[in-house]
Amino acid sequence: MTLNLTLLTTALTTALNKAFTFTSAGLQGLAGLRRTLFTLAAALLAAWLLVQHPPLQTVPGGELAVRTNLLTGSSTVLGDGPALRLPGLHTLRHFPLRDQVVRPRPGARPAALRRINRWKGCRSAWT
C-alpha cells in the first residue's frame, strides 16, 4: 500500500513539475507579445464601440435636431444633414417640422376635438 502511495505521489509531483515548467515557459514567451496583444485588444474595443455607438447621426430633411451637452447643459439646434453626437457627452433629439393634422373619426364631437387640439397644439379639420 505504501509502495503504491509513493509511486502515485512521485508520478503526481513529476507531472506537476513538467506542467509548471511548460506553463512558465509559455508565459515567458507571451510576455514579449503582451504589448501587441494589448494594442490589438484596444483597437478591437474601439472598433466595436464605434459600430455600436456611431458618433455621426443623420438629421433627415423636414426635421430638426437639438443636441444637448450633458456636461454644460448647453444646446445647439441642428438642421438637416450629419450631426456629431459623442456618446456619453451629447444627447440628440429629433423634432418634425411638418404640420400635424388630426382627422376626426366619424361621429366624433367637435367640442372634444377642440379640447384635444388645445392640449396637443395641433390643427384639425374642425377648427
C-alpha angles and dihedrals in degrees: 000000000000090000091056090047093051091047090050094049091046092051091046095050091047091051092047092049091051091048092048094050091047092048095047091048090049092049092050089053091051092049089074090054095046096100092046093049092047092050091048092049091049091050092049091049092050092049092049091049092050091051095046096042109025114198094215122067127178122235106208123223114274092035137083129205132214115211114201123197108224094204101050101019092231119141135209127200112223128194128212117311135056119342126194113229117173110202112243092017106057138035120202123203123187123216125188117232095198122105114263112217125191113212113205117231118232112281095021117142116242093220092057091049092052090054091050092048093051090049096047098034096231136119129249136187090260098061 
